[in-house]
Amino acid sequence: MWPRLVLVHGIGKPRCPVSQRVLGPSHPRTLLARHAVALDYELSGDYKNAKELHKQAYAELSQNVSAVRTVDLLTFWRSLSRAVRLSGEYTEAQMLAEDAYEFGTTELGLDHLATLRYGRELANAMRLEGDFAASISLATDLLDQVQRELGMNNPDTLATATALANSLRAAGQITEAAAIAQDVVARLRALYPDNHPFAYGYAGNLALDRRLLGDADGARALNQAALEGLAARLGQDHPYTLTVAANLASDLAALGEARAARNLGEQALERLRRVLGDNHPSALGGAANLSLDLRADGAAAEGDQLIAGVVDDLTRTLGPTHRYTEAAQARTRIDFDFDPV
């Protein structure tokens, strides 16, 4: 099954690779070059341009499926799903991931490494769309397969374990999520230097579990170190940095430091809106959290006004039953997890 074609319209015009001018837009080398540029945008946190380039590659590929190998086709497909997910369009991301995983299992088999990666993307999309049971079930099966194929100390294994831990946490199974997150952090040094952005991201996941289990001091220490490290490596405006900042504000709130939580939340929200857009789920989640900190810091009217708009925006963008919408309505905090590209 070829992926749904609803995404090929409205494509922007990021800078095209030289191969497009020399070989044409549909040549395999052009498509691979465009894919590589899109990944650069994605890793730098520019999800809008990443999505547009992945759309362009997908649109050209859909006109010439025989131009690339099946593995390359599925890589393009998965990358588009991920870029759509990172852009906050969770329903469409899940639809694309479902189609890609089905195609991969048919064409390559369930045990092919590429198929396992497509499955991980689907598990992540399911989690963000709110289908926790399906996400946990799929991620559990994938982790068993990846461990058998690649062993424990492998980047794909850690990423798949993280997909499972994030789904468990979203479903409220914090103790189970924390055990996995702790094991992932323990294995990091075999794969990444201490100041690698992924190492900070994984530590931020563990910080979430510690706060949710009552250790706000431990969470604060992990997130403070992660925030400083990510700001130094990626800059203050990278989405990784900003979501850790939002989580650190939640740690401060849990410790009763309302003014510090408010100040950090305001800074993070201004940057989230500028980098990701006002209606991105991460920006809306940051606004929902800030409304709580405003109330705790004595600005109840301002907080109430902010949350009213956030609930309306979340209902419109994610739906009334999404966990972010329900959390905002219930005046509970929204947490931001990390999964590696």
DOFI-295804 format. One record per residue (C-alpha): z, y, x; residue number from 1. Coordinates in Angstrom, 2 decimals. Example, Ala and Ser with C-alpha at 12.3 -4.5 7.8 and 13.67 -1.06 7.14 Angstrom:
BEGIN
+---------+---------+---------+-----+
:      c3 :      c2 :      c1 : num :
+---------+---------+---------+-----+
:    7.80 :   -4.50 :   12.30 :   1 :
:    7.14 :   -1.06 :   13.67 :   2 :
+---------+---------+---------+-----+
END
This chain:
BEGIN
+---------+---------+---------+-----+
:      c3 :      c2 :      c1 : num :
+---------+---------+---------+-----+
:    0.00 :    0.00 :    0.00 :   1 :
:   -0.94 :    3.43 :    1.35 :   2 :
:    1.75 :    6.13 :    1.02 :   3 :
:    1.71 :    8.42 :   -1.99 :   4 :
:   -0.67 :   11.35 :   -1.57 :   5 :
:    1.47 :   14.05 :   -3.14 :   6 :
:    2.31 :   15.59 :    0.24 :   7 :
:   -1.13 :   16.44 :    1.57 :   8 :
:   -1.40 :   19.77 :   -0.24 :   9 :
:   -0.16 :   23.13 :    0.97 :  10 :
:   -0.41 :   22.30 :    4.66 :  11 :
:    0.46 :   25.09 :    7.07 :  12 :
:   -1.25 :   25.94 :   10.35 :  13 :
:    0.93 :   25.22 :   13.40 :  14 :
:   -0.85 :   25.33 :   16.75 :  15 :
:   -3.35 :   22.47 :   17.09 :  16 :
:   -3.64 :   20.29 :   20.19 :  17 :
:   -6.59 :   20.81 :   22.54 :  18 :
:   -7.93 :   17.38 :   21.62 :  19 :
:   -8.64 :   18.62 :   18.09 :  20 :
:  -11.05 :   21.23 :   19.41 :  21 :
:  -12.69 :   18.75 :   21.80 :  22 :
:  -12.68 :   15.48 :   19.84 :  23 :
:  -12.25 :   16.59 :   16.24 :  24 :
:   -9.31 :   16.44 :   13.82 :  25 :
:   -9.63 :   12.72 :   12.97 :  26 :
:   -9.99 :   11.27 :   16.46 :  27 :
:   -7.13 :    8.86 :   17.33 :  28 :
:   -6.19 :   10.90 :   20.39 :  29 :
:   -6.02 :   14.06 :   18.29 :  30 :
:   -3.79 :   12.35 :   15.74 :  31 :
:   -1.48 :   11.01 :   18.43 :  32 :
:   -1.32 :   14.42 :   20.12 :  33 :
:   -0.49 :   16.10 :   16.81 :  34 :
:    2.21 :   13.49 :   16.23 :  35 :
:    3.70 :   14.19 :   19.67 :  36 :
:    3.78 :   17.95 :   19.02 :  37 :
:    5.41 :   17.32 :   15.63 :  38 :
:    8.13 :   15.27 :   17.33 :  39 :
:    8.75 :   18.16 :   19.75 :  40 :
:    9.24 :   20.48 :   16.79 :  41 :
:   11.56 :   17.94 :   15.18 :  42 :
:   13.72 :   17.47 :   18.26 :  43 :
:   13.98 :   21.23 :   18.70 :  44 :
:   15.23 :   21.54 :   15.11 :  45 :
:   12.12 :   23.17 :   13.65 :  46 :
:   11.81 :   20.81 :   10.70 :  47 :
:    9.38 :   23.01 :    8.78 :  48 :
:    6.69 :   22.91 :   11.47 :  49 :
:    7.42 :   19.24 :   12.16 :  50 :
:    6.80 :   18.40 :    8.53 :  51 :
:    3.59 :   20.43 :    8.37 :  52 :
:    2.13 :   18.75 :   11.47 :  53 :
:    3.11 :   15.31 :   10.22 :  54 :
:    1.41 :   16.17 :    6.92 :  55 :
:   -1.74 :   17.18 :    8.77 :  56 :
:   -1.81 :   13.95 :   10.77 :  57 :
:   -1.18 :   11.95 :    7.61 :  58 :
:   -3.94 :   13.76 :    5.71 :  59 :
:   -6.48 :   13.09 :    8.46 :  60 :
:   -5.34 :    9.49 :    8.84 :  61 :
:   -5.62 :    8.83 :    5.12 :  62 :
:   -9.33 :    9.59 :    5.45 :  63 :
:   -9.81 :    7.20 :    8.39 :  64 :
:   -7.23 :    4.40 :    8.27 :  65 :
:   -9.17 :    2.23 :   10.72 :  66 :
:   -8.87 :    4.89 :   13.46 :  67 :
:   -5.46 :    3.69 :   14.70 :  68 :
:   -3.51 :    0.47 :   15.07 :  69 :
:   -1.19 :   -0.71 :   12.32 :  70 :
:    1.85 :    0.11 :   14.46 :  71 :
:    0.59 :    3.66 :   15.04 :  72 :
:   -0.15 :    4.05 :   11.34 :  73 :
:    3.37 :    3.03 :   10.45 :  74 :
:    4.82 :    5.29 :   13.13 :  75 :
:    3.03 :    8.26 :   11.57 :  76 :
:    4.22 :    7.17 :    8.16 :  77 :
:    7.85 :    6.83 :    9.22 :  78 :
:    7.77 :   10.16 :   11.05 :  79 :
:    6.49 :   11.90 :    7.94 :  80 :
:    9.28 :   10.36 :    5.87 :  81 :
:   11.88 :   11.46 :    8.41 :  82 :
:   10.52 :   15.02 :    8.63 :  83 :
:   10.53 :   15.28 :    4.84 :  84 :
:   14.13 :   14.00 :    4.79 :  85 :
:   15.25 :   16.43 :    7.48 :  86 :
:   13.64 :   19.21 :    5.46 :  87 :
:   15.97 :   18.32 :    2.58 :  88 :
:   13.46 :   16.66 :    0.25 :  89 :
:   15.41 :   13.45 :   -0.23 :  90 :
:   13.63 :   11.93 :   -3.22 :  91 :
:   10.19 :   12.20 :   -1.64 :  92 :
:   11.53 :   10.94 :    1.68 :  93 :
:   12.86 :    7.80 :    0.01 :  94 :
:    9.57 :    7.17 :   -1.77 :  95 :
:    7.66 :    7.42 :    1.51 :  96 :
:   10.17 :    5.25 :    3.36 :  97 :
:   10.07 :    2.55 :    0.68 :  98 :
:    6.29 :    2.34 :    0.89 :  99 :
:    6.31 :    2.30 :    4.71 : 100 :
:    8.95 :   -0.44 :    4.89 : 101 :
:    7.09 :   -2.58 :    2.35 : 102 :
:    3.84 :   -2.14 :    4.28 : 103 :
:    5.58 :   -2.92 :    7.58 : 104 :
:    7.16 :   -6.12 :    6.34 : 105 :
:    3.79 :   -7.26 :    4.99 : 106 :
:    1.68 :   -6.33 :    8.02 : 107 :
:    4.11 :   -6.89 :   10.91 : 108 :
:    6.90 :   -9.06 :    9.54 : 109 :
:   10.59 :   -8.46 :    8.92 : 110 :
:   11.63 :   -9.08 :   12.55 : 111 :
:    9.17 :   -6.71 :   14.21 : 112 :
:   10.98 :   -3.85 :   15.96 : 113 :
:    8.75 :   -1.30 :   14.26 : 114 :
:    9.62 :   -2.73 :   10.84 : 115 :
:   13.33 :   -2.61 :   11.67 : 116 :
:   12.95 :    1.08 :   12.52 : 117 :
:   11.16 :    1.75 :    9.23 : 118 :
:   14.00 :   -0.04 :    7.47 : 119 :
:   16.53 :    2.23 :    9.16 : 120 :
:   14.66 :    5.28 :    7.94 : 121 :
:   14.74 :    3.84 :    4.43 : 122 :
:   18.49 :    3.20 :    4.66 : 123 :
:   19.05 :    6.81 :    5.75 : 124 :
:   16.89 :    8.11 :    2.92 : 125 :
:   18.70 :    5.91 :    0.38 : 126 :
:   22.05 :    7.27 :    1.54 : 127 :
:   21.02 :   10.88 :    1.19 : 128 :
:   19.47 :   10.22 :   -2.20 : 129 :
:   22.77 :    8.67 :   -3.29 : 130 :
:   21.92 :    4.96 :   -3.47 : 131 :
:   24.88 :    3.85 :   -1.36 : 132 :
:   25.02 :    0.17 :   -2.31 : 133 :
:   21.35 :   -0.39 :   -1.46 : 134 :
:   21.68 :    1.60 :    1.76 : 135 :
:   24.72 :   -0.41 :    2.90 : 136 :
:   23.05 :   -3.72 :    2.06 : 137 :
:   19.85 :   -2.86 :    3.91 : 138 :
:   21.61 :   -1.35 :    6.94 : 139 :
:   23.87 :   -4.42 :    7.23 : 140 :
:   20.87 :   -6.76 :    7.30 : 141 :
:   19.02 :   -4.52 :    9.76 : 142 :
:   21.99 :   -4.33 :   12.11 : 143 :
:   22.27 :   -8.12 :   12.24 : 144 :
:   18.57 :   -8.38 :   13.08 : 145 :
:   18.60 :   -5.61 :   15.70 : 146 :
:   21.64 :   -7.06 :   17.44 : 147 :
:   19.94 :  -10.44 :   17.70 : 148 :
:   16.72 :   -8.94 :   19.00 : 149 :
:   18.02 :   -6.21 :   21.32 : 150 :
:   21.70 :   -6.81 :   21.95 : 151 :
:   24.62 :   -4.46 :   21.41 : 152 :
:   23.96 :   -1.81 :   24.08 : 153 :
:   20.58 :   -0.52 :   22.94 : 154 :
:   19.62 :    2.84 :   21.39 : 155 :
:   18.10 :    1.16 :   18.33 : 156 :
:   21.25 :   -0.89 :   17.84 : 157 :
:   23.48 :    2.19 :   18.00 : 158 :
:   21.20 :    4.10 :   15.63 : 159 :
:   21.21 :    1.23 :   13.15 : 160 :
:   24.98 :    0.85 :   13.37 : 161 :
:   25.25 :    4.58 :   12.72 : 162 :
:   23.05 :    4.28 :    9.64 : 163 :
:   25.47 :    1.67 :    8.31 : 164 :
:   28.56 :    3.71 :    9.21 : 165 :
:   27.15 :    6.81 :    7.55 : 166 :
:   26.40 :    4.87 :    4.37 : 167 :
:   29.89 :    3.33 :    4.33 : 168 :
:   31.45 :    6.77 :    4.75 : 169 :
:   29.34 :    8.23 :    1.97 : 170 :
:   30.48 :    5.38 :   -0.28 : 171 :
:   34.13 :    6.10 :    0.51 : 172 :
:   34.67 :    3.14 :    2.85 : 173 :
:   36.11 :    5.31 :    5.60 : 174 :
:   38.09 :    2.70 :    7.53 : 175 :
:   35.03 :    0.48 :    7.90 : 176 :
:   32.86 :    3.47 :    8.89 : 177 :
:   35.41 :    4.59 :   11.47 : 178 :
:   35.50 :    1.17 :   13.13 : 179 :
:   31.74 :    1.23 :   13.61 : 180 :
:   31.67 :    4.86 :   14.74 : 181 :
:   34.40 :    4.17 :   17.30 : 182 :
:   32.45 :    1.20 :   18.67 : 183 :
:   29.27 :    3.30 :   18.89 : 184 :
:   31.07 :    6.01 :   20.86 : 185 :
:   32.55 :    3.37 :   23.18 : 186 :
:   29.07 :    2.06 :   24.01 : 187 :
:   27.46 :    5.46 :   24.59 : 188 :
:   28.07 :    5.72 :   28.32 : 189 :
:   25.89 :    2.69 :   28.98 : 190 :
:   22.94 :    4.56 :   27.47 : 191 :
:   23.43 :    8.33 :   27.54 : 192 :
:   25.04 :   10.88 :   29.87 : 193 :
:   28.20 :   12.50 :   28.53 : 194 :
:   26.37 :   15.76 :   27.74 : 195 :
:   23.45 :   14.19 :   25.89 : 196 :
:   22.98 :   15.73 :   22.41 : 197 :
:   23.12 :   12.29 :   20.79 : 198 :
:   26.49 :   11.62 :   22.45 : 199 :
:   27.85 :   14.79 :   20.83 : 200 :
:   26.29 :   13.84 :   17.50 : 201 :
:   27.88 :   10.39 :   17.53 : 202 :
:   31.24 :   11.94 :   18.45 : 203 :
:   30.87 :   14.26 :   15.48 : 204 :
:   30.50 :   11.26 :   13.17 : 205 :
:   33.73 :    9.81 :   14.54 : 206 :
:   35.39 :   13.19 :   13.98 : 207 :
:   34.43 :   13.01 :   10.30 : 208 :
:   36.16 :    9.66 :    9.96 : 209 :
:   39.28 :   10.85 :   11.73 : 210 :
:   39.70 :   13.85 :    9.44 : 211 :
:   39.05 :   11.78 :    6.34 : 212 :
:   41.70 :    9.30 :    7.55 : 213 :
:   44.23 :   12.11 :    8.02 : 214 :
:   43.84 :   12.96 :   11.71 : 215 :
:   42.60 :   16.53 :   11.44 : 216 :
:   43.84 :   17.39 :   14.95 : 217 :
:   41.84 :   14.54 :   16.46 : 218 :
:   38.78 :   15.56 :   14.46 : 219 :
:   39.09 :   19.15 :   15.57 : 220 :
:   39.23 :   18.17 :   19.24 : 221 :
:   36.11 :   16.01 :   18.96 : 222 :
:   34.15 :   18.58 :   16.98 : 223 :
:   35.18 :   21.48 :   19.21 : 224 :
:   33.91 :   19.61 :   22.26 : 225 :
:   30.73 :   18.61 :   20.43 : 226 :
:   30.10 :   22.18 :   19.25 : 227 :
:   30.48 :   23.60 :   22.74 : 228 :
:   28.30 :   20.89 :   24.23 : 229 :
:   25.54 :   21.20 :   21.66 : 230 :
:   25.50 :   24.99 :   21.88 : 231 :
:   25.10 :   24.72 :   25.65 : 232 :
:   22.37 :   22.07 :   25.49 : 233 :
:   20.43 :   23.00 :   22.33 : 234 :
:   21.52 :   26.52 :   21.46 : 235 :
:   23.61 :   27.96 :   18.66 : 236 :
:   20.81 :   27.76 :   16.09 : 237 :
:   19.92 :   24.08 :   16.38 : 238 :
:   20.72 :   22.12 :   13.17 : 239 :
:   22.85 :   19.65 :   15.17 : 240 :
:   24.99 :   22.52 :   16.43 : 241 :
:   25.28 :   24.13 :   13.01 : 242 :
:   26.30 :   21.01 :   11.10 : 243 :
:   29.00 :   20.27 :   13.68 : 244 :
:   30.19 :   23.87 :   13.26 : 245 :
:   30.38 :   23.36 :    9.50 : 246 :
:   32.38 :   20.17 :   10.01 : 247 :
:   34.71 :   21.94 :   12.45 : 248 :
:   35.36 :   24.57 :    9.77 : 249 :
:   36.47 :   21.73 :    7.50 : 250 :
:   38.83 :   20.50 :   10.22 : 251 :
:   40.33 :   23.98 :   10.50 : 252 :
:   40.75 :   24.13 :    6.73 : 253 :
:   42.52 :   20.77 :    6.75 : 254 :
:   44.91 :   22.16 :    9.38 : 255 :
:   45.71 :   25.17 :    7.19 : 256 :
:   43.81 :   27.68 :    9.35 : 257 :
:   42.06 :   29.37 :    6.45 : 258 :
:   40.97 :   32.53 :    8.24 : 259 :
:   39.49 :   30.63 :   11.19 : 260 :
:   37.74 :   28.22 :    8.82 : 261 :
:   36.31 :   31.12 :    6.84 : 262 :
:   35.06 :   32.95 :    9.93 : 263 :
:   33.38 :   29.89 :   11.38 : 264 :
:   31.95 :   28.91 :    7.98 : 265 :
:   30.45 :   32.35 :    7.49 : 266 :
:   28.79 :   32.25 :   10.90 : 267 :
:   27.46 :   28.74 :   10.36 : 268 :
:   26.14 :   29.52 :    6.88 : 269 :
:   24.25 :   32.61 :    8.02 : 270 :
:   22.53 :   30.56 :   10.70 : 271 :
:   21.90 :   27.53 :    8.45 : 272 :
:   20.16 :   29.73 :    5.92 : 273 :
:   18.05 :   31.38 :    8.59 : 274 :
:   17.11 :   28.13 :   10.34 : 275 :
:   16.74 :   25.73 :    7.40 : 276 :
:   16.30 :   28.00 :    4.39 : 277 :
:   18.65 :   29.11 :    1.61 : 278 :
:   18.06 :   26.03 :   -0.54 : 279 :
:   18.26 :   23.33 :    2.11 : 280 :
:   21.05 :   20.87 :    1.17 : 281 :
:   22.88 :   21.57 :    4.44 : 282 :
:   22.88 :   25.31 :    3.76 : 283 :
:   24.02 :   24.77 :    0.19 : 284 :
:   26.73 :   22.40 :    1.37 : 285 :
:   27.90 :   24.96 :    3.91 : 286 :
:   28.04 :   27.58 :    1.15 : 287 :
:   30.06 :   25.25 :   -1.08 : 288 :
:   32.58 :   24.69 :    1.72 : 289 :
:   32.76 :   28.40 :    2.48 : 290 :
:   33.63 :   29.11 :   -1.16 : 291 :
:   36.76 :   26.97 :   -0.70 : 292 :
:   37.72 :   28.80 :    2.48 : 293 :
:   37.20 :   32.17 :    0.83 : 294 :
:   39.63 :   31.20 :   -1.92 : 295 :
:   42.14 :   29.88 :    0.62 : 296 :
:   41.89 :   33.14 :    2.56 : 297 :
:   42.60 :   35.30 :   -0.49 : 298 :
:   39.04 :   36.11 :   -1.60 : 299 :
:   39.09 :   34.05 :   -4.81 : 300 :
:   36.59 :   36.18 :   -6.73 : 301 :
:   34.08 :   36.06 :   -3.89 : 302 :
:   34.54 :   32.33 :   -3.57 : 303 :
:   34.07 :   31.74 :   -7.29 : 304 :
:   30.90 :   33.82 :   -7.34 : 305 :
:   29.50 :   31.92 :   -4.38 : 306 :
:   30.21 :   28.43 :   -5.77 : 307 :
:   28.70 :   29.26 :   -9.15 : 308 :
:   25.35 :   29.99 :   -7.51 : 309 :
:   25.63 :   26.95 :   -5.24 : 310 :
:   26.20 :   24.57 :   -8.16 : 311 :
:   23.13 :   25.97 :   -9.91 : 312 :
:   21.02 :   25.64 :   -6.76 : 313 :
:   22.21 :   22.09 :   -6.01 : 314 :
:   21.57 :   21.03 :   -9.60 : 315 :
:   18.05 :   22.37 :   -9.37 : 316 :
:   17.20 :   20.94 :   -5.94 : 317 :
:   19.10 :   17.62 :   -5.87 : 318 :
:   19.98 :   16.99 :   -9.51 : 319 :
:   23.25 :   17.10 :  -11.47 : 320 :
:   24.49 :   13.67 :  -10.35 : 321 :
:   23.87 :   13.98 :   -6.62 : 322 :
:   27.07 :   13.69 :   -4.58 : 323 :
:   26.64 :   17.20 :   -3.14 : 324 :
:   26.32 :   18.66 :   -6.64 : 325 :
:   29.31 :   16.70 :   -7.91 : 326 :
:   31.39 :   17.70 :   -4.88 : 327 :
:   30.56 :   21.38 :   -5.41 : 328 :
:   31.44 :   21.13 :   -9.10 : 329 :
:   34.73 :   19.40 :   -8.26 : 330 :
:   35.51 :   21.98 :   -5.55 : 331 :
:   35.74 :   19.34 :   -2.83 : 332 :
:   34.33 :   19.60 :    0.67 : 333 :
:   30.89 :   18.38 :    1.72 : 334 :
:   30.57 :   16.66 :    5.09 : 335 :
:   27.50 :   16.47 :    7.35 : 336 :
:   26.78 :   13.31 :    9.31 : 337 :
:   24.43 :   12.70 :   12.24 : 338 :
:   21.68 :   10.16 :   12.72 : 339 :
:   19.46 :   10.27 :   15.81 : 340 :
:   15.74 :   10.89 :   15.80 : 341 :
+---------+---------+---------+-----+
END
